[in-house]
Amino acid sequence: MMESCANIQEHLGAWLDGELAPVVGERVELHLKQCPLCLGEKGRIERINSTLKNTLAAEAANIPFAPFWAGVHARIVEERSWQVRVVDWFRLTLTPPRLAWAIPAVILLLLGVLSLERFVPGLGFGQTNLASVESIDGHGMNVALLRESQTKTTIIWLFEDHEAETESTPEPASADPAF
Amino acid sequence: MELAEWDLVRKCQNGDLGAFEELSAKYYRRVFMAVLGVLNHRDDAMDVAQEAFYRAFKSIKRFEGGSSFYTWLYRIAMNLAIDFQRRRKRNGTELTENFDDAMFAQGEMGSDPYREVRDRELGGRLRAAIDGLTPDHKAVIVLRAIEGLSYKDIGRIVGCSEGTVMSRLHYARKKLQEKLGSDL
């Protein structure tokens, strides 16, 4: 007994797409040999597929790659953050052969900058934290200014045998030590 | 996935734009065709296809090779096209072009001019008929027609089961046959 056309047409598309189980596929094939109606249906599905493919392919054939890629490339470049671009630049620039001269060059540059202090004092590259004594004054009370940093200054009063000095010198010491 | 292609993908994952250009050159027409099939508008299709490639490059580090590269790329492109189409429908800015004219403009008749003219006319009507389908139905019929993709691959691309692909295809073909009637 021949299977109903409605049942076959339900599976016709999947059969054409090669997606039916072999057992069902055989039933469809058998039916098509005997049924011109379903054979016509098969032709219509094939026509839809081929016409759609040809229409779209004809459209796509007119699209050259260069302008298409230009659009994609513009989006990629626009979106990339500066960090990514810097990393990319380093990746492309610092290839092994270039690194061979770049590393010694950087070391030389650093040494040069650090030695500038010798020729141009006050640049600040060679500053240390050593303390310095800046002044020692007289008038009976000697004072030393100990500068340990730019913000810390210690005043040191230096007394030398104060009692003996008073006995031998009748005049009192000046109240305003000069700095 | 073939070795050369996987090699290109790996290079892209390391940020090699040249390798991505090679992959783009290989697939841009096919992606454009698929997107055009859904959107039925050349400029929009161009824009969406370019956006798809851009997004593919952006997220290629996440591609692990579980499926073929083009399936993965199609998935991005079709999702974008379907979203675009839905947005366009919501905004009421439905756009179509006269592809009959566009196809005629390509000139050059083949060996059977009568058949070619008939095919072109049918192509135009078919495109108009497809435009009446939902984006989901358009996607499956376009992917099947232009790529001959398996239901499994189509399911991966549009994010549904093989059974759903089968039923969507059946429905879409029925609708197209109804609309085109005796033209087929």
HADDOCK unambig.tbl for C-alpha pairs under 7 A between the chains (distance, minus, plus):
assign (segid A and resid 13 and name CA) (segid B and resid 170 and name CA) 6.58 0.50 0.50
assign (segid A and resid 14 and name CA) (segid B and resid 166 and name CA) 6.81 0.50 0.50
assign (segid A and resid 44 and name CA) (segid B and resid 184 and name CA) 5.80 0.50 0.50
assign (segid A and resid 47 and name CA) (segid B and resid 184 and name CA) 6.83 0.50 0.50
assign (segid A and resid 49 and name CA) (segid B and resid 145 and name CA) 4.80 0.50 0.50
assign (segid A and resid 50 and name CA) (segid B and resid 145 and name CA) 6.99 0.50 0.50
assign (segid A and resid 51 and name CA) (segid B and resid 119 and name CA) 6.90 0.50 0.50
assign (segid A and resid 51 and name CA) (segid B and resid 123 and name CA) 5.76 0.50 0.50
assign (segid A and resid 52 and name CA) (segid B and resid 123 and name CA) 6.37 0.50 0.50
assign (segid A and resid 52 and name CA) (segid B and resid 145 and name CA) 6.63 0.50 0.50
assign (segid A and resid 53 and name CA) (segid B and resid 145 and name CA) 5.73 0.50 0.50
assign (segid A and resid 53 and name CA) (segid B and resid 146 and name CA) 4.80 0.50 0.50
assign (segid A and resid 55 and name CA) (segid B and resid 123 and name CA) 5.68 0.50 0.50
assign (segid A and resid 56 and name CA) (segid B and resid 33 and name CA) 5.43 0.50 0.50
assign (segid A and resid 56 and name CA) (segid B and resid 37 and name CA) 6.85 0.50 0.50
assign (segid A and resid 57 and name CA) (segid B and resid 33 and name CA) 6.53 0.50 0.50
assign (segid A and resid 60 and name CA) (segid B and resid 29 and name CA) 5.56 0.50 0.50
assign (segid A and resid 60 and name CA) (segid B and resid 32 and name CA) 6.57 0.50 0.50
assign (segid A and resid 60 and name CA) (segid B and resid 33 and name CA) 5.86 0.50 0.50
assign (segid A and resid 65 and name CA) (segid B and resid 25 and name CA) 6.49 0.50 0.50
assign (segid A and resid 68 and name CA) (segid B and resid 50 and name CA) 6.86 0.50 0.50
assign (segid A and resid 71 and name CA) (segid B and resid 50 and name CA) 6.34 0.50 0.50
assign (segid A and resid 72 and name CA) (segid B and resid 50 and name CA) 5.14 0.50 0.50
assign (segid A and resid 72 and name CA) (segid B and resid 51 and name CA) 6.85 0.50 0.50
assign (segid A and resid 72 and name CA) (segid B and resid 53 and name CA) 6.51 0.50 0.50
assign (segid A and resid 72 and name CA) (segid B and resid 54 and name CA) 5.57 0.50 0.50
assign (segid A and resid 75 and name CA) (segid B and resid 54 and name CA) 6.49 0.50 0.50
assign (segid A and resid 76 and name CA) (segid B and resid 54 and name CA) 6.11 0.50 0.50
